[in-house]
Amino acid sequence: MALDIEFRQLLQRELGKTLDRITEDKKTNFSKIWQCKNEEDFLYGWHLGKVDDFCLNQYFIHYHKTPTEEDRDEIQGILLVHSKDFRDRLSNQ
């Protein structure tokens, strides 16, 4: 089953909101709080992990089932496209 347009739009909208949150999180002292050496890498992984969980939870809410392997691959593809945006946003702060 391919992801429907409504679900794809939801993911796109929420990924955009996450990009905005990256900008805000970059202003905090994450490196001191989490004692990480590379704040940029930490925030990149932090946000990608959060959106991955969000996507899977929204899939379950939207379709009332766990994603098939095909749907999981499609979700991962959407995330991979945006992962460069996440990295760019972190690098430009």
Protein Blocks (a to p, Z undefined) as FASTA:
>chain_A
ZZdfklmmmmmmmmmmmmmmmmmmmmmckklmnopablmlmmmmmmmmmmmmmmmmmmmm
mnopacdfklmmmmmmmmmmmmmmmmmmmmmZZ
